[in-house]
Amino acid sequence: MEKAVPTVLIDNERTIVTEWRFAPGAHTGWHRHEFDYVVLPMTDGNLKIDTGGEFAISELKNGKPYFRNAGVEHDVINDNDYEFVFIETEFKTAD
């Protein structure tokens, strides 16, 4: 399975902003979010979320962000027959 392509746009002491581009069927790979984060879809479409043997479909709309707390573990898969793009903003913990 093809991997999604991340491009880090900002990485400073407070935030990490990453553009994710998914070819049809591409996935992020299994990962755990170390920080709270917001996802802003840049296209409409469905992402399949693998939470470790269970799958859910998330229907996302361009420009409609969502927030998740740190600790989420999953693999995110493009469930569309076209490229899917989103911007992810992670909020680093201040010391």
C-alpha positions as CSV (number, residue, x, y, z in Angstrom):
1,M,0.0,0.0,0.0
2,E,1.3,3.4,-0.9
3,K,2.1,5.9,1.8
4,A,0.6,9.3,2.2
5,V,3.0,12.2,1.6
6,P,3.5,14.7,4.5
7,T,5.0,18.1,4.0
8,V,5.9,20.0,7.1
9,L,5.0,23.7,6.6
10,I,5.7,25.0,10.1
11,D,7.6,23.4,13.0
12,N,8.4,25.8,15.9
13,E,8.3,25.7,19.7
14,R,4.4,25.9,19.7
15,T,3.0,24.1,16.6
16,I,3.6,21.7,13.8
17,V,1.6,22.3,10.6
18,T,1.7,19.5,8.1
19,E,0.1,19.1,4.7
20,W,-0.9,15.5,4.0
21,R,-1.5,14.3,0.4
22,F,-3.1,10.9,-0.1
23,A,-3.2,9.2,-3.5
24,P,-6.2,6.8,-3.9
25,G,-5.7,4.0,-1.3
26,A,-2.7,5.7,0.3
27,H,-2.3,5.6,4.1
28,T,-0.4,7.3,6.9
29,G,0.9,4.1,8.6
30,W,0.1,3.2,12.2
31,H,0.9,6.1,14.5
32,R,0.1,7.7,17.8
33,H,-0.6,11.4,18.2
34,E,1.7,12.9,20.9
35,F,-0.1,16.3,20.8
36,D,-3.7,17.7,20.5
37,Y,-4.4,18.4,16.9
38,V,-6.8,20.0,14.4
39,V,-7.4,18.6,10.9
40,L,-8.6,21.0,8.1
41,P,-9.7,19.0,5.0
42,M,-8.8,20.7,1.7
43,T,-11.1,18.3,-0.3
44,D,-14.4,16.6,0.3
45,G,-14.2,12.8,0.7
46,N,-14.0,9.8,2.9
47,L,-11.1,8.6,5.0
48,K,-11.1,5.0,6.4
49,I,-9.8,4.9,10.0
50,D,-8.1,1.7,11.3
51,T,-8.0,1.8,15.1
52,G,-6.5,-1.6,15.4
53,G,-8.8,-4.2,13.8
54,E,-11.8,-1.9,13.7
55,F,-12.6,0.4,10.8
56,A,-14.7,3.5,10.6
57,I,-15.4,5.9,7.7
58,S,-15.0,9.6,8.3
59,E,-16.8,11.8,5.8
60,L,-14.9,15.0,5.6
61,K,-15.9,18.3,4.0
62,N,-13.5,20.9,2.5
63,G,-13.0,23.8,5.1
64,K,-14.7,22.0,8.0
65,P,-12.1,21.3,10.7
66,Y,-12.2,18.9,13.6
67,F,-10.2,18.6,16.8
68,R,-8.8,15.5,18.6
69,N,-6.9,15.1,21.9
70,A,-3.4,13.6,22.1
71,G,-3.2,9.9,22.4
72,V,-5.2,8.9,19.3
73,E,-3.7,5.7,17.7
74,H,-4.7,4.8,14.1
75,D,-3.8,4.4,10.4
76,V,-5.7,6.8,8.1
77,I,-6.5,5.5,4.6
78,N,-7.8,7.5,1.6
79,D,-11.1,5.7,0.7
80,N,-11.6,7.7,-2.5
81,D,-10.7,7.2,-6.1
82,Y,-9.0,10.6,-6.2
83,E,-6.3,12.5,-4.2
84,F,-7.3,13.6,-0.7
85,V,-5.6,16.5,1.0
86,F,-5.7,17.9,4.6
87,I,-3.7,20.2,6.8
88,E,-2.9,19.0,10.3
89,T,-2.0,21.4,13.1
90,E,-0.5,19.9,16.2
91,F,-0.2,21.9,19.4
92,K,3.0,21.2,21.3
93,T,2.9,21.3,25.1
94,A,4.5,24.4,26.5
95,D,7.2,23.9,29.2
